[in-house]
Amino acid sequence: MSKHHDTKSLWLGFAAVALFAMTLPMTKWAMGYRPDGSYGTALSPWFIAFGRAAVAGMLSAVYLYAVKAKRPTRSQWRILFIMALGNVFGFPIFQGLGLLYVSSAHAAVFNGILPLLTAVMSALLFRQKPSFGFWLCAALGGLLVVSFAVFRTGTIVLHWGDMLILLAVTLCAMGYAFGAKLSQSMPAPEALCWMLVLALPITVPSSAMTMPEHQVSALAWSGFAYLSVVSMWFGMMVWYHALTLGGAVRVSQVQLLQAFMSIALAVPLLGETIDGATIVFAVAVVAVAFVGKRMPTQTTQMNATEAKTI
């Protein structure tokens, strides 16, 4: 990989992460979060999950028609199906449900494990072989965010909300890894859009069934709009393109920053506070990401039989 492509992929990854960092606060807005920690009458996590995917799917259909995209092959449809399970359904649904029990800052720390999980899945599924130094940095980054969660909660026992958020992050990492793989044979924007279009037969009727019957505030709808257009569509297009240029193992390190961006944004958007411990952990994770992205990686070529099984 050229130095130019490496730098470009990291900058694109950073831009996507900055957009994603707004996802947790915007989800809280959409669910009617109040500064006192309660929820008003707004949108349910189920409608938010299905509705944002439905809107993004419609935008994707327009995009695919405009660029005259080729229909995916049978093997590509299989990968798109796995991507949809992780990024269209799994992550939004379980994250929304988890946010009913934990704060945005708490969930953001768990999201910091995404780079480690994405790297592990990419390495195991697609024969990417990071160096020992990279794995050390990834493990240290994951350990830092988990330690931060333990420090904040005062217990090592995962609560119901923790388990929901962790499940969401795991499914998201699976989708990211398969998305990067598919983008090697299909333009990244088209891979994203076909995934969302594939889910439309489920997301559209599900959105209609979970549509709120009560009046919803403009603030809640604005949060939903951001989730639909930016988090679910535009930000994902940028992210998949970055993964294609730089490789999922390397670029995923940049996502270590997302947890702390989300925490910082929660201050003006949700009224949360940041203490000294948050700053210390943030600096430590940034340092790990900085070192980790410089560690060498290599990819072992698959033979034809192995490639067909993916």
C-alpha positions as CSV (number, residue, x, y, z in Angstrom):
1,M,0.0,0.0,0.0
2,S,1.4,3.5,-0.9
3,K,2.0,6.1,1.7
4,H,-0.6,8.3,0.0
5,H,-3.3,5.7,0.2
6,D,-2.4,4.9,3.8
7,T,-2.7,8.5,4.8
8,K,-5.9,9.1,2.9
9,S,-7.5,6.0,4.4
10,L,-6.7,7.1,7.9
11,W,-8.1,10.6,7.3
12,L,-11.3,9.2,5.8
13,G,-11.6,6.8,8.7
14,F,-11.2,9.7,11.1
15,A,-13.9,11.7,9.3
16,A,-16.3,8.8,9.5
17,V,-15.6,8.2,13.2
18,A,-16.3,11.9,13.9
19,L,-19.7,11.5,12.2
20,F,-20.3,8.2,14.0
21,A,-19.5,9.9,17.3
22,M,-22.8,11.8,17.1
23,T,-24.8,8.5,16.9
24,L,-25.1,7.9,20.6
25,P,-26.2,11.5,21.5
26,M,-28.6,11.6,18.5
27,T,-30.1,8.2,19.6
28,K,-30.7,9.7,23.0
29,W,-32.4,12.7,21.4
30,A,-34.6,10.5,19.2
31,M,-35.7,8.5,22.3
32,G,-36.7,11.7,24.1
33,Y,-33.8,11.8,26.6
34,R,-34.1,14.4,29.4
35,P,-31.2,16.0,31.3
36,D,-32.4,14.3,34.5
37,G,-31.8,10.9,32.9
38,S,-35.4,10.1,32.2
39,Y,-37.1,9.7,28.8
40,G,-40.1,11.7,27.5
41,T,-42.6,10.6,24.9
42,A,-40.6,10.2,21.7
43,L,-39.5,7.4,19.4
44,S,-39.1,3.8,20.5
45,P,-35.7,2.0,19.9
46,W,-37.5,-0.4,17.5
47,F,-38.8,2.4,15.3
48,I,-35.5,4.2,15.4
49,A,-33.6,1.0,14.3
50,F,-36.0,0.0,11.5
51,G,-36.9,3.6,10.4
52,R,-33.3,4.8,10.0
53,A,-32.5,1.7,7.9
54,A,-35.6,2.3,5.8
55,V,-34.8,5.9,5.0
56,A,-31.2,5.0,4.3
57,G,-32.4,2.1,2.1
58,M,-34.5,4.5,0.0
59,L,-31.6,6.9,-0.4
60,S,-29.5,3.9,-1.4
61,A,-32.0,2.8,-4.1
62,V,-31.9,6.2,-5.7
63,Y,-28.0,6.2,-5.6
64,L,-27.8,2.7,-7.2
65,Y,-30.2,3.7,-9.9
66,A,-28.3,7.0,-10.6
67,V,-24.9,5.2,-11.0
68,K,-26.4,2.3,-12.9
69,A,-24.9,-0.2,-10.4
70,K,-24.6,-3.8,-11.4
71,R,-26.6,-6.4,-9.5
72,P,-24.5,-8.4,-7.0
73,T,-23.6,-11.9,-7.8
74,R,-24.9,-14.8,-5.7
75,S,-21.8,-15.0,-3.6
76,Q,-22.0,-11.2,-3.0
77,W,-25.6,-11.4,-1.9
78,R,-24.5,-13.9,0.8
79,I,-22.0,-11.4,2.1
80,L,-24.5,-8.6,1.9
81,F,-26.9,-10.7,4.0
82,I,-24.3,-11.0,6.8
83,M,-23.5,-7.3,6.6
84,A,-27.2,-6.5,7.0
85,L,-27.5,-8.8,10.0
86,G,-24.7,-6.9,11.7
87,N,-25.0,-3.2,10.6
88,V,-28.7,-2.9,9.6
89,F,-30.4,-4.9,12.3
90,G,-28.0,-6.1,15.1
91,F,-26.1,-2.9,15.9
92,P,-29.0,-0.3,15.8
93,I,-31.5,-2.5,17.6
94,F,-29.3,-3.7,20.5
95,Q,-27.6,-0.3,20.9
96,G,-31.0,1.4,21.1
97,L,-32.3,-1.1,23.7
98,G,-29.0,-0.8,25.7
99,L,-29.2,3.0,25.8
100,L,-32.5,2.6,27.8
101,Y,-30.3,1.3,30.7
102,V,-26.9,3.0,30.4
103,S,-25.7,6.5,29.7
104,S,-24.3,7.7,26.4
105,A,-20.9,8.0,27.9
106,H,-21.0,4.5,29.3
107,A,-22.1,3.0,25.9
108,A,-19.4,5.1,24.2
109,V,-16.7,3.3,26.2
110,F,-18.0,-0.1,25.1
111,N,-18.0,1.1,21.5
112,G,-14.2,1.7,22.0
113,I,-13.8,-2.1,21.7
114,L,-14.9,-2.0,18.1
115,P,-11.4,-1.7,16.6
116,L,-10.2,-4.8,18.5
117,L,-13.3,-6.9,17.5
118,T,-13.1,-5.7,13.9
119,A,-9.4,-6.6,13.7
120,V,-9.9,-10.0,15.2
121,M,-12.7,-10.9,12.8
122,S,-10.8,-9.6,9.8
123,A,-7.7,-11.5,10.8
124,L,-9.5,-14.8,11.4
125,L,-11.9,-14.6,8.5
126,F,-9.7,-13.1,5.7
127,R,-6.2,-14.1,6.7
128,Q,-4.9,-10.7,7.5
129,K,-1.9,-11.1,9.7
130,P,-1.1,-8.1,11.9
131,S,2.3,-8.0,13.6
132,F,2.7,-8.9,17.3
133,G,3.1,-5.2,18.0
134,F,-0.3,-4.4,16.4
135,W,-2.1,-7.1,18.4
136,L,-0.4,-5.7,21.5
137,C,-1.7,-2.2,20.8
138,A,-5.2,-3.5,19.9
139,A,-5.3,-5.5,23.1
140,L,-4.1,-2.6,25.2
141,G,-6.7,-0.3,23.6
142,G,-9.4,-2.8,24.4
143,L,-8.1,-3.2,27.9
144,L,-8.1,0.6,28.4
145,V,-11.7,1.1,27.5
146,V,-12.8,-1.9,29.6
147,S,-10.8,-0.6,32.5
148,F,-12.5,2.7,32.0
149,A,-15.9,1.1,32.2
150,V,-14.9,-0.8,35.4
151,F,-13.6,2.5,36.9
152,R,-16.9,4.3,36.1
153,T,-19.2,1.6,37.4
154,G,-17.1,0.3,40.2
155,T,-17.9,-3.4,39.3
156,I,-16.6,-6.0,36.9
157,V,-20.1,-7.6,36.5
158,L,-21.8,-6.7,33.2
159,H,-25.3,-5.5,33.7
160,W,-28.2,-6.0,31.2
161,G,-27.5,-2.8,29.4
162,D,-23.8,-3.6,29.2
163,M,-24.6,-7.0,27.6
164,L,-26.9,-5.4,25.0
165,I,-24.3,-2.8,24.1
166,L,-21.6,-5.4,23.9
167,L,-23.7,-7.6,21.6
168,A,-24.4,-4.6,19.4
169,V,-20.7,-3.8,19.1
170,T,-19.8,-7.4,18.3
171,L,-22.4,-7.6,15.5
172,C,-21.2,-4.2,14.2
173,A,-17.6,-5.5,14.0
174,M,-18.8,-8.5,12.0
175,G,-20.6,-6.3,9.5
176,Y,-17.6,-4.0,9.2
177,A,-15.2,-6.9,8.5
178,F,-17.4,-8.4,5.8
179,G,-18.1,-5.0,4.3
180,A,-14.4,-4.4,3.9
181,K,-14.0,-7.8,2.2
182,L,-16.9,-7.2,-0.2
183,S,-15.6,-3.7,-1.1
184,Q,-12.6,-5.4,-2.7
185,S,-14.8,-6.7,-5.5
186,M,-17.5,-4.0,-5.4
187,P,-17.3,-0.2,-5.0
188,A,-17.7,0.6,-1.3
189,P,-20.7,2.9,-1.8
190,E,-22.5,0.3,-3.8
191,A,-21.8,-2.4,-1.2
192,L,-23.3,-0.2,1.5
193,C,-26.3,0.6,-0.6
194,W,-27.1,-2.9,-1.8
195,M,-27.0,-4.0,1.9
196,L,-29.6,-1.4,2.8
197,V,-31.7,-2.1,-0.2
198,L,-31.6,-5.8,0.6
199,A,-33.1,-5.0,4.0
200,L,-35.9,-2.9,2.7
201,P,-38.6,-5.7,2.6
202,I,-38.1,-6.0,6.4
203,T,-37.3,-2.4,7.4
204,V,-40.2,-0.7,5.6
205,P,-43.1,-2.8,7.0
206,S,-41.4,-2.9,10.4
207,S,-41.1,0.9,10.4
208,A,-44.8,1.2,9.6
209,M,-45.7,-1.2,12.4
210,T,-43.6,0.6,15.0
211,M,-44.5,4.1,13.9
212,P,-45.4,6.3,16.9
213,E,-49.1,7.3,17.2
214,H,-48.4,10.1,19.6
215,Q,-46.9,13.5,18.9
216,V,-43.1,13.6,18.7
217,S,-40.9,16.6,19.4
218,A,-38.9,18.3,16.7
219,L,-35.7,17.5,18.7
220,A,-36.5,13.8,18.5
221,W,-37.2,13.9,14.8
222,S,-33.9,15.8,14.2
223,G,-32.0,13.1,16.0
224,F,-33.8,10.5,13.9
225,A,-33.0,12.4,10.7
226,Y,-29.3,12.4,11.6
227,L,-29.2,8.7,12.4
228,S,-31.0,8.0,9.1
229,V,-29.0,10.1,6.7
230,V,-25.6,10.5,8.3
231,S,-25.0,7.6,10.7
232,M,-26.7,5.0,8.6
233,W,-25.8,6.2,5.1
234,F,-23.3,8.9,4.4
235,G,-21.0,8.1,7.4
236,M,-21.0,4.4,6.5
237,M,-20.1,5.2,2.9
238,V,-17.1,7.1,4.0
239,W,-16.1,4.4,6.5
240,Y,-16.3,1.5,4.1
241,H,-14.2,3.5,1.6
242,A,-11.6,4.0,4.3
243,L,-11.6,0.3,5.1
244,T,-11.1,-0.6,1.5
245,L,-8.2,1.8,1.0
246,G,-6.4,1.0,4.2
247,G,-7.6,-2.5,5.3
248,A,-9.9,-3.2,8.1
249,V,-7.1,-4.2,10.5
250,R,-5.2,-1.0,10.2
251,V,-8.0,1.6,9.8
252,S,-10.1,0.1,12.5
253,Q,-7.5,1.4,15.0
254,V,-8.8,4.9,14.3
255,Q,-12.1,4.0,15.8
256,L,-10.6,3.8,19.2
257,L,-11.1,7.6,19.2
258,Q,-14.9,7.3,18.7
259,A,-15.7,6.5,22.3
260,F,-14.1,9.6,23.6
261,M,-15.5,11.8,20.8
262,S,-18.9,10.6,21.8
263,I,-18.2,11.4,25.5
264,A,-17.1,14.9,24.6
265,L,-20.2,15.5,22.4
266,A,-22.4,14.3,25.2
267,V,-21.5,17.4,27.3
268,P,-23.2,20.0,25.1
269,L,-25.8,17.7,23.6
270,L,-26.9,15.8,26.7
271,G,-25.6,17.8,29.6
272,E,-23.2,15.1,30.8
273,T,-19.9,16.0,32.5
274,I,-16.3,14.9,31.8
275,D,-13.9,14.3,34.7
276,G,-10.1,14.0,34.9
277,A,-10.2,10.2,34.6
278,T,-12.0,10.5,31.2
279,I,-9.3,12.8,29.9
280,V,-6.5,10.5,31.1
281,F,-8.0,7.4,29.5
282,A,-8.7,9.4,26.3
283,V,-5.0,10.5,26.0
284,A,-3.9,6.9,26.6
285,V,-6.2,5.5,23.9
286,V,-5.1,8.1,21.4
287,A,-1.5,7.2,22.1
288,V,-2.3,3.5,21.5
289,A,-4.1,4.3,18.2
290,F,-1.1,6.4,17.1
291,V,1.4,3.6,17.7
292,G,-0.9,0.8,16.5
293,K,-1.5,2.3,13.0
294,R,2.2,2.2,12.3
295,M,2.6,-1.5,13.0
296,P,3.0,-3.6,9.8
297,T,0.3,-6.0,8.6
298,Q,0.2,-8.5,5.7
299,T,-2.5,-10.5,4.0
300,T,-2.2,-14.1,2.9
301,Q,-3.8,-14.8,-0.5
302,M,-6.7,-17.2,-0.4
303,N,-7.1,-19.9,-3.0
304,A,-10.2,-20.2,-5.2
305,T,-11.9,-22.9,-3.1
306,E,-11.4,-20.8,0.1
307,A,-12.7,-17.7,-1.5
308,K,-15.9,-19.3,-2.6
309,T,-16.8,-20.2,0.9
310,I,-17.0,-16.6,2.0
